[in-house]
């Protein structure tokens, strides 16, 4: 008679050995590609867009857009939110869907055609507060109306502070940069 403990031990030993087998290791190129477009640009020399912003109060800041990044900008009187496809010395191209041909086609823009660049930054707590504070203000106002069966003047400062701070945090997280002499698009290279 064989006990169940004698059967279970070899099964666990087998599963441990099977799970402990090494997997194929990734090359440096594969690891960099997994990290994103900024790291993929390190693999080979390439061009990328740089938005240099020189604020009066905030100082200098450079935002980089690599091939494959999503870019949100206004040019030719329309807003575009497309993937950056190619960068040359004086132009850049984005992939846009052509519904007639049922495929993506590159559309080229000159730097002087771009009027505004919209940034979407993920700032911890600030970005989330930009969405949650106005909702909290609305819930607070609604709760005051339901509980007190009317609107009292002492709730407006609280609701107003929540909504205005939420709007301010949203503007901080999603700035609109108008291109001018202090804010410029240019092409840089990785080596």
C-alpha positions in Angstrom: 0.0 0.0 0.0 1.5 3.4 -1.1 0.6 6.4 1.0 -0.6 9.6 -0.6 2.3 11.5 0.8 4.7 9.4 -1.3 2.7 10.3 -4.4 2.3 14.0 -3.7 6.0 14.6 -3.0 7.2 13.5 -6.5 4.4 15.6 -8.1 5.5 18.8 -6.3 9.1 18.0 -7.1 8.2 17.7 -10.8 6.2 20.9 -10.9 9.0 22.8 -9.1 11.6 21.6 -11.6 9.3 22.4 -14.6 8.6 26.0 -13.2 12.3 26.5 -12.4 13.5 26.0 -15.9 15.1 29.2 -17.3 13.3 31.1 -20.0 14.9 32.6 -23.0 16.7 35.8 -22.0 16.0 39.0 -23.8 18.6 41.0 -25.7 19.5 44.6 -24.9 17.5 45.7 -27.9 14.4 43.8 -26.8 14.6 45.2 -23.3 14.9 48.8 -24.6 12.0 48.3 -27.0 9.8 47.2 -24.1 10.6 50.4 -22.2 9.1 52.7 -24.8 9.9 54.9 -27.7 12.5 57.1 -25.9 14.6 54.0 -25.1 14.1 52.6 -28.6 15.7 55.7 -30.0 18.9 54.8 -28.1 19.4 51.7 -30.3 20.3 53.6 -33.5 20.9 57.3 -34.4 17.6 58.9 -35.2 15.9 62.3 -35.2 13.2 63.4 -32.8 11.1 66.5 -32.1 12.0 68.7 -29.2 9.6 71.4 -27.9 11.6 73.9 -26.0 9.5 76.0 -23.6 10.9 79.0 -21.8 8.4 80.2 -19.3 8.9 83.6 -17.6 8.2 82.1 -14.2 8.9 78.4 -14.6 12.1 78.5 -16.5 13.3 76.3 -19.4 11.7 72.9 -20.1 12.2 70.5 -23.0 9.6 68.0 -24.1 10.7 65.2 -26.5 8.5 63.4 -29.1 10.1 60.3 -30.6 8.9 58.3 -33.6 5.9 56.2 -32.4 4.8 58.7 -29.7 1.3 60.3 -29.8 1.4 64.0 -30.6 -1.5 66.4 -30.0 -1.2 69.7 -31.8 -3.2 72.3 -33.8 -2.1 73.1 -37.3 -3.9 74.3 -40.5 -6.9 75.3 -38.4 -7.6 71.8 -37.1 -6.6 69.7 -34.1 -4.6 66.5 -34.6 -3.9 63.7 -32.1 -1.9 61.2 -34.1 1.2 59.0 -33.9 4.5 60.6 -34.9 5.7 58.7 -38.0 8.8 60.5 -39.3 11.0 63.5 -38.6 13.1 65.4 -41.1 15.2 68.6 -40.7 12.3 70.9 -41.3 9.1 68.8 -41.2 7.5 66.0 -39.4 4.9 63.4 -40.4 2.0 61.8 -38.6 0.0 58.7 -39.5 -3.6 59.5 -40.3 -6.4 57.1 -41.1 -7.6 57.2 -44.7 -11.1 55.8 -44.6 -11.4 55.6 -48.4 -8.3 53.5 -48.8 -8.8 51.8 -45.4 -5.2 52.3 -44.3 -3.0 54.8 -42.4 -1.1 57.3 -44.5 1.6 59.8 -43.5 0.7 63.5 -43.6 3.6 66.0 -43.4 3.6 69.3 -41.5 6.1 72.1 -41.5 7.1 73.6 -38.2 5.7 77.0 -39.1 2.2 75.4 -39.7 2.0 74.2 -36.1 0.3 76.9 -33.9 -0.2 75.0 -30.6 1.0 71.8 -28.9 -1.1 70.2 -26.3 0.7 68.3 -23.6 -0.8 65.6 -21.4 1.4 65.1 -18.3 0.7 62.5 -15.6 1.6 64.3 -12.4 0.9 62.2 -9.3 -2.1 63.3 -7.3 -2.5 66.6 -9.3 -3.9 64.9 -12.4 -6.3 62.8 -10.4 -7.4 65.8 -8.3 -8.2 67.7 -11.5 -10.9 65.2 -12.2 -12.0 64.3 -8.7 -12.3 67.7 -7.1 -15.1 69.0 -9.4 -17.0 65.8 -8.9 -16.6 66.1 -5.1 -17.9 69.6 -5.3 -21.0 68.5 -7.2 -21.6 65.6 -4.8 -21.2 68.0 -1.8 -23.7 70.4 -3.3 -26.1 67.6 -4.1 -25.8 66.2 -0.6 -26.5 69.6 0.9 -29.6 70.0 -1.2 -30.9 66.5 -0.4 -30.1 66.7 3.4 -31.2 70.3 4.0 -34.0 70.5 1.4 -32.5 73.7 -0.1 -29.4 75.5 -1.1 -27.7 77.5 1.7 -25.1 80.2 1.0 -22.4 78.6 3.2 -22.0 75.6 0.8 -21.0 77.8 -2.2 -17.5 78.7 -0.9 -16.7 75.0 -0.4 -18.2 73.9 -3.8 -16.5 76.8 -5.6 -13.1 76.0 -4.0 -13.3 72.4 -5.1 -14.4 73.2 -8.6 -11.8 76.0 -9.1 -9.0 73.9 -7.7 -10.0 71.0 -9.9 -9.9 73.3 -12.9 -6.5 74.7 -11.9 -5.1 71.2 -11.5 -6.4 70.2 -14.9 -4.7 73.2 -16.5 -1.5 72.3 -14.8 -1.6 68.7 -16.0 -2.7 69.6 -19.6 -1.0 72.8 -20.7 -1.5 74.3 -24.2 1.8 75.6 -25.5 1.4 78.3 -28.2 4.5 78.4 -30.4 6.3 81.7 -30.5 9.8 83.1 -30.0 9.9 81.6 -26.4 8.3 78.2 -27.3 9.8 76.5 -30.4 9.8 73.1 -32.1 13.1 71.9 -33.4 14.7 68.6 -34.5 17.5 67.0 -32.5 19.4 63.7 -33.0 20.3 60.8 -30.8 23.8 59.4 -31.2 
